[in-house]
Amino acid sequence: MKKLALDVGDKTIGVAVSDALNITAQGVTTIERVGIRKDAGKVMDYIKEFDCDTVVIGLPKKLDGTDSPQTEKVYEFKTMLENKMRSSGMGNVNLTYYDERLTTVMAEKVLIEADVSRRGRKKVIDKQAAVIILQGYLDSLK
């Protein structure tokens, strides 16, 4: 089954999905944040659409490995998503964290190398970060 990855930010959530063989990650979309409950519902829609058995959530730790204020927000989002999924009969989907330190920096470099404009990068940076998170997770499974 496929894997879904999330790069959870304050304003947007980047979404990526694996191929059926769990070899490569592709960007899906960037969800504009409107509220934690609705955002979790949108993520659940993508889990169903792509028939995923795992959701990989990027965990934004500080460089020294300690939690940051954003880390706490990601914990809160995962809890909300778990609760909504459980109450919707989707409790069999595995939710896991993946260290996302520097993924946004790497995503920015990829987009600059692809000659994407600053405005264009802003629109897709979180989706690209989700791709990097998921690809790292998939590679760690091998």
Summary of the structure (lengths in Angstrom):
residues: 142
radius of gyration: 14.3
end to end distance: 15.4
largest distance: 44.2
contacts: 445
relative contact order: 0.23
helix: 49%
strand: 25%
